[in-house]
Amino acid sequence: MLIGDFNETLSPSDQRGGIFQHSRAAVFANFMDSCNLLDLTTTGGNFTWHRNHNGFRILSKKLDRGLANVEWRLAFPEAFVEILCRFHSDHNPLLLRFGGLPLASGPRPFRFEAAWIDHKDYSALVDKA
């Protein structure tokens, strides 16, 4: 298992601003493939590095990540990488967690299902409510 700054992106969604370099991403993807490495699930944000100019963020990329081989992933199936808030660096710190992805807490919001309209008791239930 590896975690840290690989200084490369894998896909256009790993970058906001600037020009995505497909050839550099291909080299990184080939490295991962040749070493049989998987990109670990992340939470907490999309990007881990930011470049600011005159107080404005002009470029954001996911340069830092966790990689693991299949054996490690099978040994720790619920592990994930949390992207933490950055304070004194242009990189966000990463935290490897082993407890599984956090579940949303609190009451779930109401979601209307259009299929309910077809139910035979729909009109009566709405009138009663």
C-alpha positions, 0 to 999 in steps of 0.5 A, spaced: 500 500 500 502 506 498 500 513 500 502 520 498 504 525 493 504 522 486 505 528 482 500 526 477 493 526 475 489 520 472 483 523 469 480 530 467 476 529 473 482 529 477 483 537 475 480 543 475 483 549 471 489 548 466 490 543 461 489 536 462 496 532 460 493 525 457 500 523 455 502 524 462 496 520 465 497 514 461 504 514 463 501 514 471 496 509 469 501 504 465 505 504 472 499 503 476 497 497 471 504 494 471 505 494 479 497 491 479 495 497 483 488 500 485 486 507 486 483 507 493 476 510 494 477 517 497 472 522 501 472 529 503 474 533 497 476 532 489 482 535 489 489 535 494 493 540 491 491 547 489 495 553 486 493 560 488 495 567 484 493 573 487 488 570 492 484 566 487 485 559 486 487 558 479 488 550 479 486 544 483 488 537 482 488 530 485 496 529 485 495 525 492 492 518 493 492 511 496 494 506 491 494 498 493 495 491 490 489 486 490 492 482 496 492 488 500 485 491 498 482 484 499 485 484 506 482 491 508 476 491 503 473 497 507 479 502 507 479 508 504 483 515 504 480 521 507 482 528 504 483 533 510 483 540 510 489 544 508 492 549 513 499 551 511 501 547 505 498 547 498 497 540 499 491 537 503 493 531 508 491 524 507 488 520 512 488 512 511 481 509 515 480 502 516 472 503 518 469 503 512 466 509 509 462 514 514 454 513 513 450 519 513 447 521 520 440 524 522 433 523 518 433 522 511 430 527 507 423 525 503 424 523 496 417 522 492 417 516 487 413 517 481 411 510 481 406 511 487 401 515 483 400 508 479 398 505 486 390 504 487 390 507 494 394 513 492 388 518 491 385 516 497 391 516 501 393 523 499 386 526 500 386 523 507 393 526 509 
